[in-house]
Amino acid sequence: MAAKDALSEELEALQLALKTEEDGYRYFKESSERTQHPIARKFFATLADDEYVHIRLINEFYDAMRQSSGQGTIKLPEAPGNYRKRLKTIFEEALKDIKEKVPTDTSITKVYEHAMDLETKAAEYYKQRRDTTPFDQARNMYDWLFHFESEHYRMLSETLSYLQNPEQWHQEYEKSIFEG
């Protein structure tokens, strides 16, 4: 494939990645605003913030690639850390505002399932692009995004588990601390 065609294809792929992140941002922001559950509200706001960072990075990388005929680079932030630490922080911050036990919100299950589907599709797209792009910097960007979206999926899954059965979640969480 000619370099110009490869760059054109990459720029199109980055536009699709941008749309994916913008859709995720809107979804998580709206979910945060609509839910009454304080942990879910804080959690979705955190994911929306992450997606906003991704939007900024993709835009920056797109511009760098376009302006440098495919040789653009950007500095990627540190890869996501331990998702359990992030969850613990989210839960602790949200629980500060709770005066009494919050009832389980079964209506939020569908929101989480849809969000998990969005994250799975995004991660699969980034993995596919990472494995096919001829541009090293794009490969790094897609790999970074793939790991972030994979972490989001794990966080969604675990938070849903928490919301559905907090007692069981705490037992499993405590067990993982003692075992690992």
CORMO-V956555 format. One record per residue. RES is the residue in one letter. OMEGA is omega in radians with two decimals (999 if undefined). D_FIRST is the distance of its C-alpha to the first C-alpha in Angstrom with 1 decimal. Layout:
res: (RES;RES)
omega: (OMEGA;OMEGA)
d_first: (D_FIRST;D_FIRST)
This chain:
res: (M;A;A;K;D;A;L;S;E;E;L;E;A;L;Q;L;A;L;K;T;E;E;D;G;Y;R;Y;F;K;E;S;S;E;R;T;Q;H;P;I;A;R;K;F;F;A;T;L;A;D;D;E;Y;V;H;I;R;L;I;N;E;F;Y;D;A;M;R;Q;S;S;G;Q;G;T;I;K;L;P;E;A;P;G;N;Y;R;K;R;L;K;T;I;F;E;E;A;L;K;D;I;K;E;K;V;P;T;D;T;S;I;T;K;V;Y;E;H;A;M;D;L;E;T;K;A;A;E;Y;Y;K;Q;R;R;D;T;T;P;F;D;Q;A;R;N;M;Y;D;W;L;F;H;F;E;S;E;H;Y;R;M;L;S;E;T;L;S;Y;L;Q;N;P;E;Q;W;H;Q;E;Y;E;K;S;I;F;E;G)
omega: (3.14;-3.10;-3.13;3.11;3.13;3.12;3.12;3.11;-3.13;3.12;3.06;3.13;3.11;3.07;3.09;3.09;3.12;3.13;3.11;-3.13;3.10;3.09;3.11;3.12;-3.14;-3.12;-3.11;3.11;3.12;3.12;3.11;-3.11;-3.04;-3.08;3.10;-3.10;-3.04;3.13;3.11;3.14;-3.14;-3.12;-3.13;3.09;3.10;3.12;3.09;3.09;3.10;-3.12;3.11;3.08;3.13;3.12;-3.13;-3.12;3.14;3.09;3.14;-3.12;3.10;3.14;-3.14;3.13;-3.10;-3.08;-3.07;-3.14;3.04;-3.11;-3.07;3.09;2.98;3.08;3.10;3.06;3.09;3.11;-3.13;-3.12;-3.14;-3.07;3.12;3.08;3.13;3.13;-3.13;3.11;3.14;-3.11;-3.12;3.13;-3.13;-3.10;3.09;-3.07;-3.08;-3.14;-3.12;-3.13;3.14;3.14;3.10;3.14;-3.10;-3.13;-3.09;-3.13;-3.12;3.12;3.12;3.14;3.11;3.13;3.11;3.09;3.10;-3.12;3.10;-3.14;3.12;-3.14;3.12;3.12;-3.12;3.10;3.13;3.13;3.12;-3.07;-3.08;-3.08;3.07;-3.07;-3.11;-3.12;3.09;3.11;3.11;3.14;-3.14;3.11;3.11;3.12;3.12;-3.13;3.13;-3.13;3.07;3.08;3.09;3.14;3.14;3.13;3.10;-3.12;-3.11;3.11;3.07;3.09;3.12;-3.09;-3.13;-3.11;-3.07;-3.12;3.13;3.13;-3.13;3.10;-3.14;-3.14;3.13;3.13;-3.12;3.09;-3.11;-3.11;-3.02;999)
d_first: (0.0;3.8;6.4;8.3;6.4;6.3;9.8;10.9;10.2;12.0;14.7;15.3;15.6;18.1;20.0;20.5;21.6;23.9;25.4;26.0;27.9;29.8;30.9;32.0;33.9;35.7;36.5;37.9;39.8;41.4;42.2;43.9;45.9;47.0;48.1;51.7;51.1;51.0;48.8;46.2;46.4;45.8;43.0;41.1;41.6;40.2;37.0;36.7;37.0;34.2;31.9;32.9;31.8;28.4;28.1;29.0;26.5;23.5;24.6;25.0;21.6;19.9;21.8;21.0;17.2;17.5;20.1;18.4;14.8;13.8;16.4;19.1;21.5;24.5;27.4;27.5;31.0;32.5;31.3;33.8;36.9;39.3;39.2;42.8;43.9;42.2;43.9;47.2;47.0;46.2;49.0;51.5;50.8;51.1;54.2;56.0;56.5;57.8;61.5;61.8;59.8;57.1;57.1;54.1;51.9;50.8;49.2;46.5;45.2;43.0;41.5;40.6;39.2;37.0;35.9;35.1;32.9;31.1;30.5;29.4;26.7;25.6;25.5;23.6;20.9;20.7;20.7;17.8;15.7;17.0;15.9;12.3;11.4;9.7;12.5;15.9;18.0;16.5;17.1;20.7;21.2;20.3;22.4;25.2;25.1;25.1;28.2;29.9;29.4;30.6;33.6;34.3;34.4;36.9;38.9;39.1;40.2;42.8;44.1;44.5;46.4;48.6;49.3;50.3;52.5;53.1;55.7;53.5;50.6;53.0;54.2;50.7;49.7;52.9;52.3;48.8;50.4;53.1;50.8;47.9)
